[in-house]
Amino acid sequence: MGIVKIILLIIHVIVSLGLIVTVLLHSGKGGGLSSMLGGGGGSMFSGSYVVEKNLDRITIVLGCFFVVTTLLLVWLL
């Protein structure tokens, strides 16, 4: 296995773990893990709306990186 494949695999694992964490932090209908960490209740008025918006952006970016690294791994392996 070449050095490029190893580096890409390490990046893919890191992105995968980050994507799992950000998806779990989202507050859904049941509150999710973000309500346990103080993100629930009156999010529109307390300023945590910005945090949710940024969490959405981070999740989208990590999702795009996940797709790109997956396709590169399929293409290289």
C-alpha positions in Angstrom: 0.0 0.0 0.0 1.4 3.3 -1.0 2.0 6.3 1.2 -0.8 8.3 -0.5 -3.3 5.5 0.2 -2.3 5.4 3.9 -2.6 9.2 4.3 -6.0 9.2 2.5 -7.2 6.3 4.7 -6.1 8.2 7.9 -7.9 11.3 6.7 -11.0 9.3 5.9 -11.1 7.8 9.4 -10.7 11.2 11.0 -13.4 12.7 8.8 -15.7 9.7 9.6 -15.3 10.1 13.3 -15.9 13.9 13.0 -19.0 13.3 11.0 -20.4 10.8 13.6 -19.8 13.3 16.4 -21.4 16.2 14.6 -24.5 14.2 13.6 -24.9 13.1 17.2 -24.7 16.6 18.4 -27.6 17.8 16.3 -30.8 18.3 18.2 -33.6 16.5 16.6 -37.2 16.1 17.7 -36.1 14.3 20.8 -33.4 16.7 21.7 -30.4 14.7 20.8 -27.0 14.9 22.5 -26.9 18.7 22.1 -29.7 19.2 24.6 -27.7 17.2 27.1 -24.8 19.6 26.6 -26.9 22.7 27.1 -28.2 23.3 23.6 -31.9 22.7 24.2 -34.7 25.0 25.2 -35.2 28.4 23.6 -32.5 28.1 21.1 -33.9 30.9 18.9 -33.6 33.5 21.8 -30.6 32.4 23.7 -27.9 32.6 21.0 -27.5 28.9 20.6 -29.3 29.2 17.2 -25.9 30.4 15.9 -24.3 27.3 17.3 -26.8 25.0 15.6 -26.3 26.9 12.3 -22.6 26.5 12.5 -23.0 22.8 13.5 -25.1 22.4 10.3 -22.3 23.9 8.2 -19.6 21.8 9.8 -21.7 18.7 9.2 -22.2 19.5 5.5 -18.5 20.2 5.0 -17.5 17.0 6.7 -20.1 15.1 4.7 -18.6 16.5 1.5 -15.1 15.5 2.6 -16.4 12.0 3.5 -17.9 11.6 0.0 -14.7 12.8 -1.7 -12.4 10.6 0.4 -14.7 7.6 -0.1 -14.6 8.1 -3.9 -10.8 8.6 -3.9 -10.3 5.4 -1.8 -12.5 3.5 -4.2 -10.6 4.9 -7.2 -7.2 4.2 -5.7 -7.8 0.8 -4.2 
